[in-house]
Amino acid sequence: MESKQKLYVVIACIVCLTAGIFAGYFPGYYSHQNMVDDTLTQVSTIDAILNGLYEGVITYGELKDYGDFGIGTFAGLDGEMVALGSEFYQIKADGIAYPVNDDMTTPFACVIFFDADREMPVREGMNYTQFREYLEGSINEKNIFHAVKLEGSFSYVKTRSVPGQEKPYPPLVEVTANQPTFEFIVKDAKLTVDYTSELHIILPNTEEFNRLDLTMSRKGELEEAEN
């Protein structure tokens, strides 16, 4: 998809957990009443998605209480979710961004109320690989979460999405096997980063999720699915 219009790009919005097994140890700390605006909320775990658990966990109406910026997906893995400035969009396999209804559900998402802690310059002509290297080399706070927003004009943008899946759901690596990779070329853009060390996890309380073995490392599968 080529574009010369002004747009927003959510880049690797948050580093997401693969298990989240500690969430249940501190129920008071993770209660909604104790949350603050600068808290990352994650719905489910990436391992659950890698195992093919694509059923919705909460509605988007509920998710909006936890953030206005982020990424995720939909029940049945029906497209990519992008949240920008309190507006939630469903990027379907046809490449069109559709408004999200509050009663739609998500099996996995990461959201935060975006409040920039840092602004960084971005060089014109930078591609996605160069951008990642620049970002990783410029951030000193390596062990906390980062929400990244790139706003501006791009001479070229290439995105990806997935079609909705039917039961029995295939593993994520099979769904994403033929996806195009994400790339772009910056024309004129502003980069802002929001740091947070606060984490809130919403885990599915279902029989299917509770049967999963989340102790196994699926790093290889994740890298294959993302690349």
N, C-alpha and C positions, 0 to 999 in steps of 0.2 A: 504494500500500500504506500503510494507516494503522497506527500502532503507538503504544502508551503504555508499552511495556515498555522496560527498560534495554537498550541495545545499543551497539555500536561502529560508528563510521563512519570509513572510510578516505577522506580527502579529498585528491584530486590527489596521491597518495602521494609521487611523486617527479617532478621535471622530467626527462623522458627525452630522450636524444639522438636526432637524426634521421639520423645517419650512423655515427658511431663508427669513422671510417676510421683513426684514429691507434692503435687498440688493438694492431695488429700490430707497431708500431715498438718496443714495450717488453715483449717476452715474459717477461723475468725479473721485471719489476715487477708484471705482471698474473698471475703464477703463483699458484696456490691456496696454496702454502706461505708466500708472503709477505703474504697477506691478514691483516687485523685485523678485529675484530668491527665496528668503525665504518666499514664500507665498503659502498657501494651496488653491488649487482650487477645488471646489466641483461642480459637474454637477447635477442639479435638487436637490430633497430632498428625504430623506428616507420615508417620509409620502406619496409622490407620488408613490413610488414603492409599499408601503403597500396597496395603493389603486388600484394597478394593471396597472399603467401607464408605460408600458414596451417599448414604442416607442423610437427610438433613438433621442437624442437631438443634439449632434454634432458628427462629424466624429473623428476617432482616429488620423487621420492626423492633425486635429486641436487641439485635446487634448494634443498631444506631445509638443505643444508650451507652455504648462502650467506646465509640470512636467515630470520626468523620473522615478518616483517611486510611487506606489500606488495600489489601488484595485478598483474594479468596476464590471460591468456586460455588457451585450450586448443586442442589440435590440431583443425583444422577450424573454428576460431573458435567453439567450442561453449560459449558462456557466458562470464561474467566470473569471474576468480579474485580472492579476497580472502583474505589471510593475516593472522591476528591471534593473537598469543601462541603461536606454533608450530602453530596449527591452520589448515589450508588448506581453503578451501571453494570449491565450484563453484556459482555462482549461475546457474542455467539460465533459459531463456526462460519457464518456468512460475513463476518467482519464488521457487523453493525453493532453499535452500542445502544442497548435498550434500557430504559428506566427500570429500576427494580421495585417491585411491589412489596409492601411490608409483610405480606403473608407468605412470600417465597422463603425457602429455607436454605441453609448452608451446612455442608458437612465439614468444611474447613475454611478458616479465615483468620487474618491478623489485622487488627485495627487499632488506631490510637487517635486521640484528639491532637492533631498536628499543631505544634507550636515551635517554630524554628529556633534552635539554639545557635546555629552557625550558618553563615552564608559564604559560599566558595565560588571563585571565578571559574568559568568553563571556556575552554579554547574553541574557537570556531573550527569546524571541520573534524572534530573529535568523533571517532566511531565508538561503538559500544565496548569493544575490547579495551581501547585506550581509556575510556571513561572509567571502567571498572578498576584498571590498574591505578589510575590517578586517585580515585576515591579511596581504595584500600591503602595506598601509600600516604594519604593525607590525614587519616583518622588514627589518633593515638589511643583512643578508648576502645581497645580491641575486644573486651570481654563483656560489654553491655550491648543493648539493642539500639539500632539506628533506623529511623524512618527517613527516607530520601525522596525529595521532590525535585524534579527537573522541569522547569516551566519556561516556555519560549517558542522559538520557531526552528523547524528542522527541514533541511532540504530533502531528506529521505528518511522514511520510517517503514520498518517491516515488523509485523507483529505475528502472534500465533494465538490460537484458541483450539478448543476441542468440541466435538459434537456430543450431545447427550448420550448416555449409555443406558442399556437395558439389562435387567437381571437375567441370568447370573452375571454380575459385574466382572469384567476382566481386570487384571492387575494394571496399575497405572503405567508401567513400562510398556505394555502392549498398546494402551490407548494413545500414548505419545510417540509411538515408534516412528510415525511418518510426519510429525509436526515440523513446520519450518522454524528456524531459530530466530530469536529477537535481535534486531540490529537497528542502528540509526546513525545519522550524521547530523551533528549540531550546526545550526546556522547562527542563532543568537538566543542564548538561554541563561537562566539564573538557577543556580543550585543551592538548595537549603537542606539542612540536616537537623533532625530532632532526635536528641539522645534520651534514653530512659533506662533506668535500672530496675523499674517496677514491672512486675509480670503478674497477669491474672489469666488463669487457664480454665476453660469450660470444657469438661470431658463428657463424652456421651455415656450416659448411664443405661446401657443396653446390654443384653445378653451377648450379642455378637461382639461388641467391643470388649467386654470383660473376659471373653474367651481368648483374646489375642495374646500372643507372646511378644511383648514389647522389649524384651531383653536382647534380642538379636539385632546386630548392626545391619542397617539397610542402606548404608552410605553409597554403595555401588549402584544400587537400584535408583536412588534419588538422583545421582549424577547422570545416569543414563536417561532418566525421565526428563530432566531439565535440559539436557544437551541434545 
